[in-house]
Amino acid sequence: MPAIAASTSANSDAATAARTARRPWASIAIETDIAALADTWRAFEATALVTPYQSYDWIRPFVETIGAAQGMALRYALVRDAGSELCALLPLTITGRSGFRFAEFIGGKHANYHMGLYAPGFAAQLDTALTTQMLTEIGNAIGGLDALAFVNQPITWQGVGNPAAQLAAGPSPSRAYKLALIAGDGDATLRRSMSSHARKKLKNKHSRFKDFGPSVLTRATTSGEAARIIDAFLEQKAERFRVMGVPDPFAEPAMRAFLEQAAMDRRSERPVIELYALDLEGRPVATYVGATQGERFSGMATSFDMASETVKTSPGELLLAELIRLKAREGVAVFDLGVGEARYKTTFCDDHDDLVDSFLPLTFKGRLFARIARTKRELKRLIKRSPAALKLAHRASGWLRRKRTEGE
């Protein structure tokens, strides 16, 4: 072997040995049976960094309903240290699109935050190089992937950096909005988070709303209540998207099964999804779907009855205000309204989570995929920053949808 080649090989071997020596994990296993992971997953998330959307009791109903209906190929990456202690868990689905095969977090557009579960101390040890090495090993262990695609990732969670966010290609198209709750005092929380003008408008809306009759905030605690609220939610959403002229992401039949199972799952001590309705004389004029994890309540989706005479009083906002008061009484520390820009979010929230997108190529084809994916996400971000461009994009989406319908 020539001297230069021998020297290069020795340096490469030394660098590999050095990386291996300092990596804080010892093994990576890829599992496919989520039911077999129940005890391990739940025990880990009790102390791990985890969003509501990667908790076991959110993921399992999702994969058993929407995942099954769509034929998702699911993989669960378990990362362990030298003592066989679990230090990271990544719930992934394998997607094939346009000739590319990549892994992404389970949940898609129905999960506001996409992130793995990490032991806090383990996450703190991972720099960019180690994170890249760990994720590359996960991708290789799964096999046959061109890339990993992690979008809408929080940069930090519970005050600790999200390791995969260090690989960010750029900011996500939208941010997520939140507010910290003052324990036991929702009104004080709203006085802090909302402007005086916004609070005055909300008070006036509430006064006008009371003229329509007695109302009550209902939380589904029985299967019958859950079915009633889900019916209203899906009907209200369908009408809303129909008027907007865009596809309804809640229209797939498996969505109902997911909401019912996650809200009423007897296999969990406390179902992760909560269903609420603002009932006016027994009729839901607004609904709210939220996910819980630890001391955080995360808003998944909200709706209101567009045909109701109460629509000008913004019943969805009135429901949200009541929920904030309720969660403050229950001791919830953080209430987030999810990803995406909306006037009501900036009205109620005085804080936000910055989100980023990461694309890790594993093959030559994966580098092309990452370049295309980054460009598409950046274009989406620019469109969302321009009201005129966003309006045009909605019109174009509606036109394309009508054309597809006419061609069927």
Legacy VTK file of the C-alpha trace (Angstrom):
# vtk DataFile Version 3.0
C-alpha trace
ASCII
DATASET POLYDATA
POINTS 408 float
0.000 0.000 0.000
1.408 3.455 -0.878
2.456 5.536 2.115
-0.182 8.229 1.475
-2.995 5.660 1.235
-1.829 3.921 4.403
-1.731 7.233 6.269
-5.223 8.195 5.074
-6.638 4.823 6.094
-5.016 5.063 9.526
-6.405 8.561 10.078
-9.880 7.409 9.023
-9.755 4.418 11.357
-8.587 6.640 14.197
-11.395 9.139 13.596
-13.988 6.341 13.520
-12.599 4.875 16.739
-12.680 8.287 18.402
-16.322 8.865 17.422
-17.285 5.403 18.637
-15.481 5.919 21.940
-17.307 9.154 22.754
-20.771 8.250 21.543
-23.196 7.917 24.482
-25.105 4.952 23.031
-24.120 1.332 22.632
-26.877 -0.206 20.500
-29.762 0.568 18.180
-32.695 -1.786 17.677
-35.556 -1.433 15.194
-38.916 -2.819 16.340
-42.199 -3.170 14.444
-44.680 -4.310 17.128
-45.945 -1.296 19.060
-48.063 -3.392 21.433
-44.939 -5.142 22.697
-43.392 -1.763 23.553
-46.223 -0.520 25.795
-44.525 -0.913 29.179
-41.095 0.189 27.956
-42.455 3.228 26.121
-44.717 4.440 28.925
-41.976 4.027 31.535
-39.523 5.962 29.373
-41.849 8.856 28.586
-42.428 9.409 32.310
-38.981 11.032 32.507
-38.076 11.664 28.849
-38.406 14.745 26.687
-41.604 13.971 24.793
-44.334 15.973 23.090
-47.984 14.889 23.368
-47.755 13.586 19.805
-45.062 11.008 20.532
-46.591 9.646 23.714
-47.486 5.959 23.508
-51.188 6.612 24.026
-51.288 9.034 21.066
-49.156 6.961 18.694
-50.820 3.582 19.295
-54.410 4.654 18.410
-53.038 6.547 15.426
-51.184 3.548 13.979
-54.101 1.189 14.710
-56.582 3.400 12.851
-55.120 5.888 10.363
-51.861 3.964 10.069
-53.684 0.710 9.354
-56.081 2.339 6.893
-53.201 3.857 4.936
-51.005 0.770 5.131
-48.159 2.612 6.826
-44.822 0.831 7.232
-43.938 1.570 10.848
-40.564 1.355 12.578
-39.628 2.131 16.169
-35.955 2.915 16.761
-34.751 2.178 20.301
-31.366 3.600 21.281
-29.719 2.139 24.414
-26.587 2.912 26.387
-23.883 0.518 27.604
-26.055 -0.453 30.565
-28.957 -1.345 28.219
-30.934 1.657 29.487
-33.204 3.271 26.916
-31.960 6.763 26.038
-33.925 7.571 22.865
-36.980 6.266 21.009
-37.975 7.450 17.539
-41.444 6.415 16.213
-41.110 6.463 12.430
-43.085 5.666 9.325
-41.497 4.781 5.989
-42.809 6.820 3.064
-42.306 6.223 -0.636
-42.902 9.188 -2.889
-41.731 10.170 -6.381
-39.145 7.408 -6.399
-37.680 8.321 -3.002
-37.946 6.253 0.186
-37.573 8.155 3.438
-38.453 7.929 7.128
-40.438 10.579 8.973
-42.133 10.848 12.341
-45.539 9.213 12.721
-48.524 11.571 12.715
-48.039 13.668 9.614
-50.250 16.751 9.443
-52.254 15.576 12.461
-49.254 15.965 14.813
-48.255 19.559 15.544
-44.805 18.677 16.871
-42.469 16.064 15.375
-39.712 14.896 17.693
-38.153 11.775 19.138
-38.240 10.838 22.814
-34.939 11.497 24.580
-33.562 11.083 28.075
-32.660 14.689 28.991
-29.076 13.880 29.924
-28.590 11.908 26.730
-29.991 14.718 24.568
-27.620 17.192 26.206
-24.614 15.080 25.152
-25.478 15.025 21.461
-23.748 17.601 19.295
-24.313 17.904 15.548
-21.732 15.248 14.672
-23.038 12.703 17.170
-26.646 13.348 16.198
-25.779 12.836 12.534
-23.978 9.606 13.407
-26.871 8.299 15.520
-29.527 9.114 12.917
-27.386 7.637 10.133
-27.048 4.420 12.136
-30.829 4.378 12.648
-31.391 4.866 8.919
-28.937 2.097 8.065
-30.527 -0.214 10.628
-33.940 0.298 9.024
-32.420 -0.271 5.602
-33.364 0.802 2.106
-33.809 4.489 2.950
-32.671 7.443 0.894
-33.127 9.975 3.685
-34.659 10.976 6.995
-37.141 13.860 6.827
-38.026 15.517 10.136
-40.269 18.591 9.828
-41.946 20.878 12.394
-39.376 20.073 15.049
-39.169 22.226 18.181
-35.676 23.611 18.680
-35.940 22.991 22.407
-38.342 21.050 24.595
-38.714 21.482 28.338
-35.616 23.669 28.286
-33.378 21.062 26.605
-32.169 21.191 23.019
-33.785 18.808 20.526
-30.814 16.879 19.059
-32.239 16.462 15.544
-32.960 20.200 15.351
-29.187 20.752 15.177
-29.316 19.380 11.623
-31.885 21.976 10.585
-31.979 22.959 6.937
-33.978 26.035 7.906
-37.060 27.249 9.775
-40.374 25.471 9.260
-43.052 27.315 7.279
-44.938 28.118 10.502
-44.273 28.424 14.203
-46.358 27.102 17.112
-48.122 29.399 19.561
-48.377 28.907 23.318
-48.927 30.544 26.682
-47.769 29.679 30.167
-50.663 29.275 32.614
-50.739 30.861 36.042
-51.594 28.002 38.395
-55.195 28.196 39.537
-55.899 31.540 37.861
-56.983 31.493 34.241
-58.260 35.073 34.379
-54.843 36.310 35.501
-53.303 34.303 32.667
-55.583 35.974 30.114
-54.868 39.423 31.565
-51.166 38.771 31.059
-51.301 37.135 27.623
-53.996 39.262 25.949
-54.046 42.976 25.264
-56.630 45.087 27.081
-58.363 45.734 23.754
-58.578 41.987 22.992
-59.956 41.231 26.466
-62.589 43.933 26.072
-63.689 42.500 22.708
-63.870 39.008 24.204
-65.967 40.270 27.107
-68.395 41.952 24.718
-68.670 38.773 22.641
-69.394 36.769 25.782
-72.149 39.222 26.773
-73.792 38.906 23.362
-73.394 35.123 23.423
-75.290 34.875 26.735
-78.316 36.425 25.049
-78.780 33.200 23.064
-79.454 31.160 26.192
-77.671 29.007 28.779
-74.424 27.381 27.730
-71.971 24.928 29.261
-68.454 23.670 28.568
-68.738 19.890 28.137
-65.864 17.431 28.279
-66.482 13.967 26.854
-66.257 11.366 29.612
-68.456 8.676 28.060
-68.520 7.042 24.642
-71.872 8.704 23.942
-70.524 12.187 24.692
-67.417 11.473 22.637
-69.509 10.385 19.639
-71.700 13.492 19.885
-68.737 15.874 20.013
-66.871 14.043 17.237
-69.985 14.197 15.043
-70.199 17.950 15.529
-66.463 18.455 15.051
-66.289 16.516 11.779
-69.438 18.133 10.375
-68.239 21.624 11.259
-64.801 20.968 9.799
-66.245 19.542 6.589
-68.389 22.635 6.063
-65.476 24.955 6.836
-63.161 23.324 4.304
-65.951 23.125 1.737
-66.449 26.886 1.951
-62.685 27.435 1.719
-62.526 25.201 -1.346
-59.642 23.089 -0.010
-59.389 19.379 0.863
-60.631 18.363 4.298
-57.780 16.608 6.188
-60.320 15.154 8.622
-62.490 13.521 5.960
-60.805 10.100 5.958
-63.051 7.557 7.755
-60.199 6.389 9.972
-60.044 9.845 11.581
-63.264 9.167 13.487
-61.901 5.841 14.711
-58.666 7.520 15.828
-60.462 10.220 17.819
-62.844 7.730 19.420
-60.086 5.302 20.371
-57.645 7.919 21.639
-60.307 9.694 23.685
-61.868 6.568 25.171
-58.994 4.044 25.212
-59.475 1.819 28.262
-55.909 0.526 27.959
-54.532 3.812 29.255
-55.017 5.317 32.707
-55.758 8.715 31.197
-56.638 8.990 27.497
-54.241 11.350 25.767
-56.897 13.077 23.643
-59.593 15.212 25.253
-62.791 16.329 23.495
-64.654 19.499 24.451
-67.785 21.273 23.241
-69.365 24.614 24.021
-72.979 23.517 24.227
-75.824 25.956 23.765
-79.018 24.319 24.988
-77.457 20.921 24.310
-76.157 21.756 20.821
-72.394 22.132 20.181
-71.706 25.537 18.649
-67.940 25.027 18.956
-65.642 22.077 19.652
-62.019 21.555 20.674
-59.701 18.554 20.388
-56.571 18.570 22.535
-53.749 16.227 23.508
-52.196 16.014 26.952
-48.703 15.067 28.080
-47.433 15.784 31.567
-48.152 19.422 32.421
-48.808 20.446 28.811
-52.114 20.658 26.944
-51.728 20.876 23.177
-54.533 22.042 20.936
-54.924 19.723 17.952
-57.947 21.250 16.231
-60.967 23.451 16.846
-64.199 24.068 14.957
-67.402 26.076 15.136
-70.884 25.887 13.660
-70.878 28.286 10.709
-74.676 28.073 10.431
-75.291 29.007 14.071
-76.754 32.384 14.917
-73.935 32.695 17.472
-71.194 32.813 14.827
-70.661 36.592 15.137
-69.843 36.161 18.824
-66.861 33.888 17.958
-67.949 30.810 19.965
-64.619 29.126 19.208
-62.764 31.900 21.038
-65.217 31.770 23.934
-64.642 28.019 24.196
-60.865 28.556 24.153
-61.055 31.125 26.959
-63.071 28.702 29.089
-60.553 25.936 28.367
-57.662 28.150 29.448
-59.445 28.850 32.737
-60.173 25.136 33.198
-56.584 24.043 32.492
-55.209 26.677 34.848
-57.441 25.272 37.599
-56.239 21.748 36.786
-52.597 22.770 37.197
-51.545 22.595 33.542
-48.364 24.617 33.058
-48.362 25.202 29.276
-51.229 25.488 26.809
-50.252 25.512 23.138
-52.517 26.177 20.180
-50.464 24.197 17.702
-48.678 25.036 14.472
-49.856 27.610 11.962
-50.764 31.261 11.803
-54.231 32.399 12.864
-55.498 35.632 14.365
-56.983 33.937 17.402
-53.615 32.356 18.222
-51.780 35.656 18.371
-54.709 37.138 20.295
-54.497 34.579 23.114
-50.798 33.695 23.120
-47.813 35.735 24.251
-45.163 33.138 23.393
-44.283 30.651 20.673
-42.120 27.654 19.791
-39.773 28.092 16.856
-39.779 25.030 14.606
-37.208 23.767 12.115
-36.977 21.157 9.345
-34.130 18.639 9.063
-33.340 16.420 6.075
-30.538 13.872 6.399
-29.555 12.170 3.115
-28.343 8.574 3.356
-27.725 7.898 -0.346
-26.831 9.849 -3.460
-30.531 9.881 -4.343
-31.194 11.096 -0.820
-29.110 14.216 -1.453
-31.384 15.073 -4.352
-34.451 14.408 -2.190
-33.106 16.670 0.583
-32.470 19.492 -1.879
-35.986 19.242 -3.306
-37.594 18.954 0.143
-35.721 21.980 1.472
-36.757 24.056 -1.536
-40.429 23.091 -1.183
-40.502 23.891 2.535
-38.798 27.242 1.988
-41.284 28.110 -0.753
-44.153 27.186 1.573
-42.652 29.395 4.295
-42.382 32.351 1.917
-45.978 31.886 0.748
-47.241 31.808 4.338
-45.386 35.047 5.067
-47.274 36.792 2.232
-51.067 37.192 2.650
-51.489 37.795 -1.087
-49.462 34.715 -2.025
-51.307 32.594 0.547
-54.681 33.694 -0.818
-53.544 32.869 -4.356
-52.286 29.439 -3.224
-55.671 28.666 -1.627
-57.461 29.654 -4.827
-55.142 27.493 -6.911
-55.673 24.545 -4.563
-59.435 24.930 -4.823
-59.276 25.169 -8.629
-57.151 22.012 -8.885
-59.516 20.167 -6.560
-62.554 21.132 -8.660
-60.776 20.022 -11.825
-59.964 16.634 -10.294
-63.588 16.232 -9.193
-64.897 17.144 -12.651
-62.559 14.609 -14.227
-63.770 11.705 -12.094
LINES 1 409
408 0 1 2 3 4 5 6 7 8 9 10 11 12 13 14 15 16 17 18 19 20 21 22 23 24 25 26 27 28 29 30 31 32 33 34 35 36 37 38 39 40 41 42 43 44 45 46 47 48 49 50 51 52 53 54 55 56 57 58 59 60 61 62 63 64 65 66 67 68 69 70 71 72 73 74 75 76 77 78 79 80 81 82 83 84 85 86 87 88 89 90 91 92 93 94 95 96 97 98 99 100 101 102 103 104 105 106 107 108 109 110 111 112 113 114 115 116 117 118 119 120 121 122 123 124 125 126 127 128 129 130 131 132 133 134 135 136 137 138 139 140 141 142 143 144 145 146 147 148 149 150 151 152 153 154 155 156 157 158 159 160 161 162 163 164 165 166 167 168 169 170 171 172 173 174 175 176 177 178 179 180 181 182 183 184 185 186 187 188 189 190 191 192 193 194 195 196 197 198 199 200 201 202 203 204 205 206 207 208 209 210 211 212 213 214 215 216 217 218 219 220 221 222 223 224 225 226 227 228 229 230 231 232 233 234 235 236 237 238 239 240 241 242 243 244 245 246 247 248 249 250 251 252 253 254 255 256 257 258 259 260 261 262 263 264 265 266 267 268 269 270 271 272 273 274 275 276 277 278 279 280 281 282 283 284 285 286 287 288 289 290 291 292 293 294 295 296 297 298 299 300 301 302 303 304 305 306 307 308 309 310 311 312 313 314 315 316 317 318 319 320 321 322 323 324 325 326 327 328 329 330 331 332 333 334 335 336 337 338 339 340 341 342 343 344 345 346 347 348 349 350 351 352 353 354 355 356 357 358 359 360 361 362 363 364 365 366 367 368 369 370 371 372 373 374 375 376 377 378 379 380 381 382 383 384 385 386 387 388 389 390 391 392 393 394 395 396 397 398 399 400 401 402 403 404 405 406 407
